[in-house]
Amino acid sequence: MLYRVYFKIDIDAANSKVWDVLWGKETYPKWTKIFSEDSQVETDWEEGSKALFINGEGSGMVSRIYKRITNEFMGIEHLGMLEKGVELPPNEKTKDWFGAKEDYTLTEENGITTLEVGMDSAEEYQSYFEKTFPKALQIVKELSENL
């Protein structure tokens, strides 16, 4: 069963700057290292595209970009898991994540961008994300305000 968890942070930067930090080739690994030190993504971030969220061993999530509105919204749907570069067939472990969504909404007002994240999580990972996701968003904030 999936549970929806939410995170929110205000950033003193334009939404276009925050967007570039979230999805930029150089900056994405900087804020996602909180989840995996060698975090990487293989995608072009275009709507309908496949996205592989992987660690240094090639293990992670197989996903797709289900909706993209540049500088405003990125919607990611998780479809399965990878283990050492191999897509795992549906099983007890992978079924928990199938169809899980991770949504990023950016709203700018007077030069301040509010970044809201809503994500589906399996119960066993919910407390992990509740502890780590705010740390990742703090890195997004620092990068957006200081780069």
Secondary structure as UniProt FT lines:
FT   STRAND          2..11
FT   HELIX           15..23
FT   TURN            25..27
FT   HELIX           28..32
FT   TURN            33..35
FT   TURN            37..38
FT   STRAND          40..42
FT   TURN            47..48
FT   STRAND          50..54
FT   TURN            56..57
FT   STRAND          60..69
FT   TURN            70..72
FT   STRAND          73..83
FT   TURN            84..85
FT   STRAND          86..87
FT   HELIX           92..95
FT   TURN            96..99
FT   STRAND          101..109
FT   TURN            110..111
FT   STRAND          112..122
FT   HELIX           123..146
//
